[in-house]
Amino acid sequence: MGQDLKEKRKEISAACLGILLLGMIIQAASWIKGDTLVFPGVPRILAAFFRLLGEGRTWQQIGVTMGHLALTMAVSTSAGVALGLAQGLSSFVRRILRPLMVFLRAIPMIVLTVIIMVMTAYDRVPVTASSLILIPMISEAACEGCRRIEPELVDVYRMNSSLNLQVLSRVYLPLMGGYLRQAWFNAAGMGIRMVVTTEYLVQTRNSLGKAVFTSGYFFEYDEIYAYALIMILLVLALSELPKILARAVQTSGKRI
């Protein structure tokens, strides 16, 4: 217990020092460049940050972006798990889908976004483009988790049943849980960055991407950094908070 408390204190101290270092770098860039318009000082950025958080419009923009992210995660998780299971269960399917997965992992997001902008309505681009980028990440984790399942455990269900939806939900998915959780956390953090980028490119109304574009258009760089800080906090909340909660639940379970 004492060791865990010391480790937590070290993590918190390191995080605080990292934030302080980031603030010092931004402030130093402002001094070196001598351009407070492009590199506003930390006090101006923090003032813009708290001002934006106090505006209802900012929360509406966060809501629109988080809605896009929720749809993206739902689509990419469903498709990624399905494709990953198919690849994990069949080497033939894995060989067929490998070029497609490599293509989606390798293609620059800007190129994929432009292609999708031509093919579909602009309001669908953030979810469609982001989902296509995230599907290989989740699919690879699902495939690896499926292939890592002990053959003896698979033989147990084969003695009583053929492969069906119940077996997939009660045998395969729980045993793949560790791989899927890690991939989901990583995909959620990456997903919000991609959603905001695509929103910026297609000018999605009332979104964080549109807000960043507007701030840049009017040379309000303090707001750009403030929006960046908001997005960093959202990424941390999506990728780190679930891990902290999971560790807390495990710790409480051990105590009981």
C-alpha positions as CSV (number, residue, x, y, z in Angstrom):
1,M,0.0,0.0,0.0
2,G,2.8,2.4,1.0
3,Q,4.7,1.6,-2.2
4,D,1.6,2.2,-4.4
5,L,1.1,5.6,-2.7
6,K,4.8,6.6,-3.3
7,E,4.4,5.6,-7.0
8,K,1.3,7.7,-7.4
9,R,3.0,10.7,-5.8
10,K,5.9,10.2,-8.2
11,E,3.5,10.1,-11.2
12,I,1.7,13.2,-10.0
13,S,5.0,15.1,-9.4
14,A,6.3,14.1,-12.8
15,A,3.1,15.2,-14.5
16,C,3.2,18.6,-12.8
17,L,6.8,19.1,-13.7
18,G,6.0,18.1,-17.3
19,I,3.2,20.8,-17.4
20,L,5.6,23.3,-15.9
21,L,8.2,22.5,-18.5
22,L,5.7,22.9,-21.3
23,G,4.7,26.3,-20.0
24,M,8.4,27.3,-19.8
25,I,9.0,26.2,-23.4
26,I,6.0,28.3,-24.7
27,Q,7.1,31.3,-22.6
28,A,10.7,31.0,-23.8
29,A,9.5,30.8,-27.4
30,S,7.6,34.0,-26.9
31,W,10.7,35.8,-25.6
32,I,13.0,34.4,-28.2
33,K,10.7,35.1,-31.1
34,G,9.7,38.5,-29.7
35,D,6.3,38.1,-31.3
36,T,3.5,38.0,-28.7
37,L,0.9,37.6,-31.5
38,V,2.1,34.1,-32.6
39,F,3.6,33.1,-29.3
40,P,1.5,34.8,-26.6
41,G,2.7,34.4,-23.0
42,V,1.3,31.7,-20.7
43,P,-0.8,34.2,-18.7
44,R,-2.6,35.2,-21.9
45,I,-3.2,31.6,-22.9
46,L,-4.6,30.7,-19.5
47,A,-6.8,33.8,-19.5
48,A,-8.2,32.7,-22.9
49,F,-8.6,29.1,-21.7
50,F,-10.7,30.1,-18.7
51,R,-12.7,32.6,-20.7
52,L,-13.5,30.0,-23.3
53,L,-14.6,27.5,-20.6
54,G,-16.9,30.1,-19.3
55,E,-18.7,30.4,-22.6
56,G,-21.7,28.2,-23.5
57,R,-20.5,28.2,-27.2
58,T,-17.4,26.4,-26.2
59,W,-19.3,23.6,-24.5
60,Q,-21.5,23.3,-27.5
61,Q,-18.4,22.9,-29.7
62,I,-17.0,20.3,-27.3
63,G,-20.4,18.5,-27.5
64,V,-20.4,18.4,-31.3
65,T,-16.9,17.1,-31.4
66,M,-17.5,14.5,-28.7
67,G,-20.6,13.4,-30.6
68,H,-18.5,12.8,-33.7
69,L,-15.9,10.9,-31.6
70,A,-18.6,8.7,-30.0
71,L,-19.9,7.7,-33.4
72,T,-16.4,7.2,-34.7
73,M,-15.6,4.9,-31.8
74,A,-18.8,2.9,-32.2
75,V,-18.2,2.4,-35.9
76,S,-14.5,1.6,-35.7
77,T,-15.0,-0.7,-32.7
78,S,-17.8,-2.7,-34.3
79,A,-16.0,-3.0,-37.7
80,G,-12.6,-3.5,-36.1
81,V,-13.6,-6.3,-33.8
82,A,-15.5,-8.1,-36.5
83,L,-12.6,-7.9,-39.0
84,G,-10.1,-8.8,-36.3
85,L,-12.1,-11.9,-35.3
86,A,-12.4,-12.9,-38.9
87,Q,-8.6,-12.5,-39.4
88,G,-7.8,-14.3,-36.1
89,L,-10.0,-17.2,-36.9
90,S,-8.9,-17.6,-40.5
91,S,-5.5,-17.2,-41.9
92,F,-7.0,-17.1,-45.4
93,V,-9.1,-14.0,-44.4
94,R,-6.1,-12.5,-42.8
95,R,-4.1,-12.7,-46.0
96,I,-6.9,-11.2,-48.0
97,L,-7.4,-8.3,-45.7
98,R,-3.8,-7.6,-45.0
99,P,-3.3,-5.2,-48.1
100,L,-6.4,-3.2,-47.1
101,M,-5.2,-2.9,-43.5
102,V,-1.8,-1.8,-44.6
103,F,-3.3,0.7,-47.0
104,L,-5.5,2.3,-44.3
105,R,-2.6,2.4,-41.8
106,A,-0.2,3.9,-44.4
107,I,-2.3,6.4,-46.3
108,P,-1.9,10.0,-45.0
109,M,-5.0,11.2,-43.3
110,I,-5.2,14.4,-45.4
111,V,-5.3,12.3,-48.6
112,L,-8.0,10.0,-47.2
113,T,-10.0,13.0,-46.0
114,V,-9.9,14.6,-49.4
115,I,-11.0,11.4,-51.1
116,I,-14.0,11.1,-48.7
117,M,-14.9,14.7,-49.2
118,V,-15.4,14.0,-52.8
119,M,-17.4,10.8,-52.2
120,T,-19.8,11.9,-49.5
121,A,-21.4,14.9,-47.8
122,Y,-19.1,17.1,-45.7
123,D,-21.1,16.5,-42.5
124,R,-20.2,12.8,-42.7
125,V,-16.5,13.3,-43.3
126,P,-15.3,13.6,-39.6
127,V,-16.8,10.3,-38.6
128,T,-16.1,8.4,-41.9
129,A,-12.5,9.4,-42.2
130,S,-11.6,9.0,-38.5
131,S,-13.3,5.5,-38.5
132,L,-11.3,4.3,-41.4
133,I,-8.1,5.3,-39.8
134,L,-9.0,3.7,-36.4
135,I,-10.4,0.4,-37.8
136,P,-6.9,-1.2,-38.5
137,M,-5.7,-0.3,-35.0
138,I,-8.7,-2.1,-33.3
139,S,-8.7,-4.9,-35.9
140,E,-5.0,-5.7,-35.3
141,A,-5.6,-5.9,-31.5
142,A,-8.7,-8.1,-32.0
143,C,-6.8,-10.4,-34.4
144,E,-3.8,-10.7,-32.0
145,G,-6.0,-11.3,-29.0
146,C,-7.9,-14.0,-30.9
147,R,-4.7,-15.7,-32.0
148,R,-3.3,-15.6,-28.5
149,I,-6.2,-17.5,-26.9
150,E,-5.0,-20.9,-25.6
151,P,-6.0,-23.7,-27.9
152,E,-7.1,-25.8,-24.9
153,L,-9.7,-23.1,-24.0
154,V,-11.1,-23.2,-27.5
155,D,-11.3,-27.0,-27.5
156,V,-13.6,-26.8,-24.4
157,Y,-16.4,-25.0,-26.3
158,R,-15.8,-27.1,-29.4
159,M,-16.7,-30.2,-27.4
160,N,-20.2,-28.8,-26.7
161,S,-21.0,-26.3,-29.5
162,S,-20.0,-24.9,-32.8
163,L,-18.8,-21.4,-33.3
164,N,-21.7,-19.0,-32.9
165,L,-22.6,-15.6,-31.6
166,Q,-23.0,-16.8,-28.0
167,V,-19.5,-18.4,-28.1
168,L,-18.0,-15.2,-29.5
169,S,-19.5,-13.0,-26.8
170,R,-18.9,-15.4,-23.9
171,V,-15.6,-17.0,-24.8
172,Y,-13.6,-15.0,-27.4
173,L,-14.4,-11.4,-26.4
174,P,-13.7,-11.8,-22.7
175,L,-10.4,-13.6,-23.4
176,M,-9.5,-10.8,-25.9
177,G,-10.4,-8.1,-23.4
178,G,-6.9,-7.0,-22.5
179,Y,-5.9,-6.4,-26.1
180,L,-9.2,-4.6,-26.9
181,R,-9.1,-2.3,-23.9
182,Q,-5.5,-1.1,-24.7
183,A,-6.4,-0.6,-28.3
184,W,-9.6,1.3,-27.4
185,F,-7.8,3.6,-25.1
186,N,-5.2,4.4,-27.7
187,A,-7.9,4.8,-30.4
188,A,-9.9,7.2,-28.3
189,G,-7.0,9.5,-27.7
190,M,-6.0,9.4,-31.4
191,G,-9.6,9.6,-32.5
192,I,-10.3,13.0,-31.0
193,R,-7.2,14.5,-32.8
194,M,-8.4,13.1,-36.1
195,V,-12.0,14.2,-35.6
196,V,-10.9,17.8,-34.9
197,T,-8.5,17.8,-37.9
198,T,-11.3,16.6,-40.2
199,E,-13.7,19.2,-38.7
200,Y,-11.1,21.8,-39.5
201,L,-10.7,20.7,-43.1
202,V,-14.5,20.5,-43.9
203,Q,-15.5,23.5,-41.6
204,T,-18.0,21.5,-39.5
205,R,-20.4,24.0,-37.9
206,N,-20.2,24.5,-34.1
207,S,-17.2,22.1,-33.7
208,L,-13.8,22.5,-32.1
209,G,-12.2,22.2,-35.6
210,K,-14.2,25.1,-36.9
211,A,-13.4,27.1,-33.7
212,V,-9.6,26.6,-34.3
213,F,-10.0,27.7,-37.9
214,T,-11.9,30.8,-36.9
215,S,-9.3,31.8,-34.3
216,G,-6.5,31.3,-36.8
217,Y,-8.4,33.3,-39.4
218,F,-8.7,36.3,-37.1
219,F,-5.1,35.8,-35.7
220,E,-6.3,35.0,-32.2
221,Y,-3.4,32.7,-31.4
222,D,-4.1,32.8,-27.7
223,E,-7.4,31.1,-28.4
224,I,-5.7,28.5,-30.6
225,Y,-3.4,27.5,-27.7
226,A,-6.4,27.6,-25.4
227,Y,-8.3,25.2,-27.7
228,A,-5.2,23.0,-27.9
229,L,-5.2,22.9,-24.1
230,I,-8.9,21.9,-24.0
231,M,-8.2,19.1,-26.5
232,I,-5.2,17.9,-24.5
233,L,-7.4,17.6,-21.4
234,L,-10.0,15.7,-23.5
235,V,-7.4,13.3,-24.8
236,L,-6.1,12.7,-21.2
237,A,-9.6,12.2,-19.9
238,L,-10.4,9.7,-22.7
239,S,-7.1,7.7,-22.6
240,E,-5.9,8.0,-19.0
241,L,-9.0,8.4,-16.8
242,P,-10.5,4.9,-17.7
243,K,-7.1,3.3,-16.8
244,I,-7.0,5.1,-13.5
245,L,-10.6,4.0,-12.7
246,A,-9.8,0.4,-13.8
247,R,-6.7,0.4,-11.4
248,A,-8.8,1.8,-8.6
249,V,-11.5,-0.9,-9.1
250,Q,-8.8,-3.6,-9.1
251,T,-7.2,-2.2,-6.0
252,S,-10.6,-2.0,-4.1
253,G,-11.4,-5.6,-5.3
254,K,-8.1,-6.9,-3.8
255,R,-8.9,-5.1,-0.5
256,I,-12.3,-6.8,-0.4
